[in-house]
Amino acid sequence: MIQLKDFYIINQGKKPLLISDEDNLFPPLQVLTKLIDPKVQFQIVGKNQLPEITNGFTDIFLFLFEPSDFLKAGVEKVYNSKLQQVDDFLWKITKPN
């Protein structure tokens, strides 16, 4: 279940990016957009596609109501990142130092 702490975590970033895929648009993403600050950028990718993550974002999250192993594994591999699970539907993308 989506928790209010998730909105706080996403909103506290200076320039956050929230990534999801087209399989996760309804209904949770619609609800999410009502509770997130306008500064949060969204990127929706097609099924079995990876996002284009550019520099400049302070915090990057994956929101997956129906978790996509392809998306999670692809982001870790292509962007040399780790996923930190925040809750059932939210992961934070972190880069190794």
MODELLER restraints for C-alpha pairs under 7 A, 6 or more apart:
rsr = mdl.restraints
at = mdl.atoms
rsr.add(forms.Gaussian(group=physical.xy_distance, feature=features.Distance(at['CA:1:A'], at['CA:88:A']), mean=6.87, stdev=0.5))
rsr.add(forms.Gaussian(group=physical.xy_distance, feature=features.Distance(at['CA:2:A'], at['CA:89:A']), mean=6.98, stdev=0.5))
rsr.add(forms.Gaussian(group=physical.xy_distance, feature=features.Distance(at['CA:7:A'], at['CA:35:A']), mean=6.60, stdev=0.5))
rsr.add(forms.Gaussian(group=physical.xy_distance, feature=features.Distance(at['CA:7:A'], at['CA:36:A']), mean=6.12, stdev=0.5))
rsr.add(forms.Gaussian(group=physical.xy_distance, feature=features.Distance(at['CA:10:A'], at['CA:16:A']), mean=6.72, stdev=0.5))
rsr.add(forms.Gaussian(group=physical.xy_distance, feature=features.Distance(at['CA:11:A'], at['CA:36:A']), mean=6.21, stdev=0.5))
rsr.add(forms.Gaussian(group=physical.xy_distance, feature=features.Distance(at['CA:11:A'], at['CA:37:A']), mean=5.88, stdev=0.5))
rsr.add(forms.Gaussian(group=physical.xy_distance, feature=features.Distance(at['CA:13:A'], at['CA:58:A']), mean=6.26, stdev=0.5))
rsr.add(forms.Gaussian(group=physical.xy_distance, feature=features.Distance(at['CA:13:A'], at['CA:59:A']), mean=5.85, stdev=0.5))
rsr.add(forms.Gaussian(group=physical.xy_distance, feature=features.Distance(at['CA:14:A'], at['CA:58:A']), mean=6.04, stdev=0.5))
rsr.add(forms.Gaussian(group=physical.xy_distance, feature=features.Distance(at['CA:15:A'], at['CA:39:A']), mean=6.51, stdev=0.5))
rsr.add(forms.Gaussian(group=physical.xy_distance, feature=features.Distance(at['CA:15:A'], at['CA:40:A']), mean=6.49, stdev=0.5))
rsr.add(forms.Gaussian(group=physical.xy_distance, feature=features.Distance(at['CA:15:A'], at['CA:57:A']), mean=5.15, stdev=0.5))
rsr.add(forms.Gaussian(group=physical.xy_distance, feature=features.Distance(at['CA:15:A'], at['CA:58:A']), mean=5.15, stdev=0.5))
rsr.add(forms.Gaussian(group=physical.xy_distance, feature=features.Distance(at['CA:15:A'], at['CA:59:A']), mean=6.65, stdev=0.5))
rsr.add(forms.Gaussian(group=physical.xy_distance, feature=features.Distance(at['CA:16:A'], at['CA:40:A']), mean=5.11, stdev=0.5))
rsr.add(forms.Gaussian(group=physical.xy_distance, feature=features.Distance(at['CA:16:A'], at['CA:41:A']), mean=6.34, stdev=0.5))
rsr.add(forms.Gaussian(group=physical.xy_distance, feature=features.Distance(at['CA:16:A'], at['CA:57:A']), mean=5.58, stdev=0.5))
rsr.add(forms.Gaussian(group=physical.xy_distance, feature=features.Distance(at['CA:16:A'], at['CA:58:A']), mean=5.62, stdev=0.5))
rsr.add(forms.Gaussian(group=physical.xy_distance, feature=features.Distance(at['CA:16:A'], at['CA:59:A']), mean=4.60, stdev=0.5))
rsr.add(forms.Gaussian(group=physical.xy_distance, feature=features.Distance(at['CA:16:A'], at['CA:60:A']), mean=5.73, stdev=0.5))
rsr.add(forms.Gaussian(group=physical.xy_distance, feature=features.Distance(at['CA:17:A'], at['CA:40:A']), mean=5.78, stdev=0.5))
rsr.add(forms.Gaussian(group=physical.xy_distance, feature=features.Distance(at['CA:17:A'], at['CA:41:A']), mean=4.78, stdev=0.5))
rsr.add(forms.Gaussian(group=physical.xy_distance, feature=features.Distance(at['CA:17:A'], at['CA:42:A']), mean=5.87, stdev=0.5))
rsr.add(forms.Gaussian(group=physical.xy_distance, feature=features.Distance(at['CA:17:A'], at['CA:57:A']), mean=6.34, stdev=0.5))
rsr.add(forms.Gaussian(group=physical.xy_distance, feature=features.Distance(at['CA:17:A'], at['CA:59:A']), mean=6.27, stdev=0.5))
rsr.add(forms.Gaussian(group=physical.xy_distance, feature=features.Distance(at['CA:17:A'], at['CA:60:A']), mean=4.76, stdev=0.5))
rsr.add(forms.Gaussian(group=physical.xy_distance, feature=features.Distance(at['CA:17:A'], at['CA:61:A']), mean=6.23, stdev=0.5))
rsr.add(forms.Gaussian(group=physical.xy_distance, feature=features.Distance(at['CA:18:A'], at['CA:40:A']), mean=6.95, stdev=0.5))
rsr.add(forms.Gaussian(group=physical.xy_distance, feature=features.Distance(at['CA:18:A'], at['CA:41:A']), mean=6.13, stdev=0.5))
rsr.add(forms.Gaussian(group=physical.xy_distance, feature=features.Distance(at['CA:18:A'], at['CA:42:A']), mean=4.91, stdev=0.5))
rsr.add(forms.Gaussian(group=physical.xy_distance, feature=features.Distance(at['CA:18:A'], at['CA:43:A']), mean=6.29, stdev=0.5))
rsr.add(forms.Gaussian(group=physical.xy_distance, feature=features.Distance(at['CA:18:A'], at['CA:60:A']), mean=6.00, stdev=0.5))
rsr.add(forms.Gaussian(group=physical.xy_distance, feature=features.Distance(at['CA:18:A'], at['CA:61:A']), mean=4.87, stdev=0.5))
rsr.add(forms.Gaussian(group=physical.xy_distance, feature=features.Distance(at['CA:18:A'], at['CA:62:A']), mean=5.89, stdev=0.5))
rsr.add(forms.Gaussian(group=physical.xy_distance, feature=features.Distance(at['CA:18:A'], at['CA:63:A']), mean=6.77, stdev=0.5))
rsr.add(forms.Gaussian(group=physical.xy_distance, feature=features.Distance(at['CA:19:A'], at['CA:42:A']), mean=5.91, stdev=0.5))
rsr.add(forms.Gaussian(group=physical.xy_distance, feature=features.Distance(at['CA:19:A'], at['CA:43:A']), mean=4.81, stdev=0.5))
rsr.add(forms.Gaussian(group=physical.xy_distance, feature=features.Distance(at['CA:19:A'], at['CA:44:A']), mean=5.90, stdev=0.5))
rsr.add(forms.Gaussian(group=physical.xy_distance, feature=features.Distance(at['CA:19:A'], at['CA:61:A']), mean=6.04, stdev=0.5))
rsr.add(forms.Gaussian(group=physical.xy_distance, feature=features.Distance(at['CA:19:A'], at['CA:62:A']), mean=4.79, stdev=0.5))
rsr.add(forms.Gaussian(group=physical.xy_distance, feature=features.Distance(at['CA:19:A'], at['CA:63:A']), mean=6.07, stdev=0.5))
rsr.add(forms.Gaussian(group=physical.xy_distance, feature=features.Distance(at['CA:20:A'], at['CA:43:A']), mean=6.46, stdev=0.5))
rsr.add(forms.Gaussian(group=physical.xy_distance, feature=features.Distance(at['CA:20:A'], at['CA:44:A']), mean=5.03, stdev=0.5))
rsr.add(forms.Gaussian(group=physical.xy_distance, feature=features.Distance(at['CA:20:A'], at['CA:45:A']), mean=6.42, stdev=0.5))
rsr.add(forms.Gaussian(group=physical.xy_distance, feature=features.Distance(at['CA:20:A'], at['CA:62:A']), mean=5.79, stdev=0.5))
rsr.add(forms.Gaussian(group=physical.xy_distance, feature=features.Distance(at['CA:20:A'], at['CA:63:A']), mean=5.18, stdev=0.5))
rsr.add(forms.Gaussian(group=physical.xy_distance, feature=features.Distance(at['CA:20:A'], at['CA:64:A']), mean=6.00, stdev=0.5))
rsr.add(forms.Gaussian(group=physical.xy_distance, feature=features.Distance(at['CA:21:A'], at['CA:44:A']), mean=5.02, stdev=0.5))
rsr.add(forms.Gaussian(group=physical.xy_distance, feature=features.Distance(at['CA:21:A'], at['CA:45:A']), mean=4.61, stdev=0.5))
rsr.add(forms.Gaussian(group=physical.xy_distance, feature=features.Distance(at['CA:21:A'], at['CA:46:A']), mean=5.70, stdev=0.5))
rsr.add(forms.Gaussian(group=physical.xy_distance, feature=features.Distance(at['CA:21:A'], at['CA:47:A']), mean=6.34, stdev=0.5))
rsr.add(forms.Gaussian(group=physical.xy_distance, feature=features.Distance(at['CA:22:A'], at['CA:44:A']), mean=6.28, stdev=0.5))
rsr.add(forms.Gaussian(group=physical.xy_distance, feature=features.Distance(at['CA:22:A'], at['CA:45:A']), mean=6.13, stdev=0.5))
rsr.add(forms.Gaussian(group=physical.xy_distance, feature=features.Distance(at['CA:22:A'], at['CA:46:A']), mean=5.44, stdev=0.5))
rsr.add(forms.Gaussian(group=physical.xy_distance, feature=features.Distance(at['CA:22:A'], at['CA:47:A']), mean=6.31, stdev=0.5))
rsr.add(forms.Gaussian(group=physical.xy_distance, feature=features.Distance(at['CA:23:A'], at['CA:47:A']), mean=6.99, stdev=0.5))
rsr.add(forms.Gaussian(group=physical.xy_distance, feature=features.Distance(at['CA:24:A'], at['CA:64:A']), mean=5.91, stdev=0.5))
rsr.add(forms.Gaussian(group=physical.xy_distance, feature=features.Distance(at['CA:24:A'], at['CA:65:A']), mean=5.57, stdev=0.5))
rsr.add(forms.Gaussian(group=physical.xy_distance, feature=features.Distance(at['CA:24:A'], at['CA:66:A']), mean=6.26, stdev=0.5))
rsr.add(forms.Gaussian(group=physical.xy_distance, feature=features.Distance(at['CA:28:A'], at['CA:65:A']), mean=6.91, stdev=0.5))
rsr.add(forms.Gaussian(group=physical.xy_distance, feature=features.Distance(at['CA:45:A'], at['CA:51:A']), mean=6.00, stdev=0.5))
rsr.add(forms.Gaussian(group=physical.xy_distance, feature=features.Distance(at['CA:48:A'], at['CA:70:A']), mean=6.27, stdev=0.5))
rsr.add(forms.Gaussian(group=physical.xy_distance, feature=features.Distance(at['CA:48:A'], at['CA:71:A']), mean=6.84, stdev=0.5))
rsr.add(forms.Gaussian(group=physical.xy_distance, feature=features.Distance(at['CA:50:A'], at['CA:71:A']), mean=6.17, stdev=0.5))
rsr.add(forms.Gaussian(group=physical.xy_distance, feature=features.Distance(at['CA:50:A'], at['CA:74:A']), mean=6.63, stdev=0.5))
rsr.add(forms.Gaussian(group=physical.xy_distance, feature=features.Distance(at['CA:50:A'], at['CA:75:A']), mean=6.89, stdev=0.5))
rsr.add(forms.Gaussian(group=physical.xy_distance, feature=features.Distance(at['CA:60:A'], at['CA:92:A']), mean=5.99, stdev=0.5))
rsr.add(forms.Gaussian(group=physical.xy_distance, feature=features.Distance(at['CA:60:A'], at['CA:93:A']), mean=5.47, stdev=0.5))
rsr.add(forms.Gaussian(group=physical.xy_distance, feature=features.Distance(at['CA:61:A'], at['CA:90:A']), mean=6.82, stdev=0.5))
rsr.add(forms.Gaussian(group=physical.xy_distance, feature=features.Distance(at['CA:61:A'], at['CA:91:A']), mean=5.52, stdev=0.5))
rsr.add(forms.Gaussian(group=physical.xy_distance, feature=features.Distance(at['CA:61:A'], at['CA:92:A']), mean=4.44, stdev=0.5))
rsr.add(forms.Gaussian(group=physical.xy_distance, feature=features.Distance(at['CA:61:A'], at['CA:93:A']), mean=5.71, stdev=0.5))
rsr.add(forms.Gaussian(group=physical.xy_distance, feature=features.Distance(at['CA:62:A'], at['CA:90:A']), mean=5.74, stdev=0.5))
rsr.add(forms.Gaussian(group=physical.xy_distance, feature=features.Distance(at['CA:62:A'], at['CA:91:A']), mean=5.06, stdev=0.5))
rsr.add(forms.Gaussian(group=physical.xy_distance, feature=features.Distance(at['CA:62:A'], at['CA:92:A']), mean=6.37, stdev=0.5))
rsr.add(forms.Gaussian(group=physical.xy_distance, feature=features.Distance(at['CA:63:A'], at['CA:89:A']), mean=5.61, stdev=0.5))
rsr.add(forms.Gaussian(group=physical.xy_distance, feature=features.Distance(at['CA:63:A'], at['CA:90:A']), mean=4.77, stdev=0.5))
rsr.add(forms.Gaussian(group=physical.xy_distance, feature=features.Distance(at['CA:63:A'], at['CA:91:A']), mean=6.62, stdev=0.5))
rsr.add(forms.Gaussian(group=physical.xy_distance, feature=features.Distance(at['CA:64:A'], at['CA:89:A']), mean=5.01, stdev=0.5))
rsr.add(forms.Gaussian(group=physical.xy_distance, feature=features.Distance(at['CA:64:A'], at['CA:90:A']), mean=6.45, stdev=0.5))
rsr.add(forms.Gaussian(group=physical.xy_distance, feature=features.Distance(at['CA:65:A'], at['CA:89:A']), mean=5.18, stdev=0.5))
rsr.add(forms.Gaussian(group=physical.xy_distance, feature=features.Distance(at['CA:75:A'], at['CA:81:A']), mean=6.78, stdev=0.5))
rsr.add(forms.Gaussian(group=physical.xy_distance, feature=features.Distance(at['CA:76:A'], at['CA:82:A']), mean=5.43, stdev=0.5))
rsr.add(forms.Gaussian(group=physical.xy_distance, feature=features.Distance(at['CA:76:A'], at['CA:83:A']), mean=6.90, stdev=0.5))
rsr.add(forms.Gaussian(group=physical.xy_distance, feature=features.Distance(at['CA:80:A'], at['CA:95:A']), mean=6.74, stdev=0.5))
rsr.add(forms.Gaussian(group=physical.xy_distance, feature=features.Distance(at['CA:81:A'], at['CA:93:A']), mean=6.34, stdev=0.5))
rsr.add(forms.Gaussian(group=physical.xy_distance, feature=features.Distance(at['CA:81:A'], at['CA:94:A']), mean=5.51, stdev=0.5))
rsr.add(forms.Gaussian(group=physical.xy_distance, feature=features.Distance(at['CA:81:A'], at['CA:95:A']), mean=4.64, stdev=0.5))
rsr.add(forms.Gaussian(group=physical.xy_distance, feature=features.Distance(at['CA:81:A'], at['CA:96:A']), mean=6.61, stdev=0.5))
rsr.add(forms.Gaussian(group=physical.xy_distance, feature=features.Distance(at['CA:82:A'], at['CA:93:A']), mean=5.81, stdev=0.5))
rsr.add(forms.Gaussian(group=physical.xy_distance, feature=features.Distance(at['CA:82:A'], at['CA:94:A']), mean=5.22, stdev=0.5))
rsr.add(forms.Gaussian(group=physical.xy_distance, feature=features.Distance(at['CA:82:A'], at['CA:95:A']), mean=6.28, stdev=0.5))
rsr.add(forms.Gaussian(group=physical.xy_distance, feature=features.Distance(at['CA:83:A'], at['CA:91:A']), mean=5.90, stdev=0.5))
rsr.add(forms.Gaussian(group=physical.xy_distance, feature=features.Distance(at['CA:83:A'], at['CA:92:A']), mean=5.61, stdev=0.5))
rsr.add(forms.Gaussian(group=physical.xy_distance, feature=features.Distance(at['CA:83:A'], at['CA:93:A']), mean=4.78, stdev=0.5))
rsr.add(forms.Gaussian(group=physical.xy_distance, feature=features.Distance(at['CA:83:A'], at['CA:94:A']), mean=6.23, stdev=0.5))
rsr.add(forms.Gaussian(group=physical.xy_distance, feature=features.Distance(at['CA:84:A'], at['CA:91:A']), mean=5.37, stdev=0.5))
rsr.add(forms.Gaussian(group=physical.xy_distance, feature=features.Distance(at['CA:84:A'], at['CA:92:A']), mean=5.06, stdev=0.5))
rsr.add(forms.Gaussian(group=physical.xy_distance, feature=features.Distance(at['CA:84:A'], at['CA:93:A']), mean=6.41, stdev=0.5))
rsr.add(forms.Gaussian(group=physical.xy_distance, feature=features.Distance(at['CA:85:A'], at['CA:91:A']), mean=4.30, stdev=0.5))
rsr.add(forms.Gaussian(group=physical.xy_distance, feature=features.Distance(at['CA:85:A'], at['CA:92:A']), mean=6.36, stdev=0.5))
rsr.add(forms.Gaussian(group=physical.xy_distance, feature=features.Distance(at['CA:86:A'], at['CA:92:A']), mean=6.76, stdev=0.5))
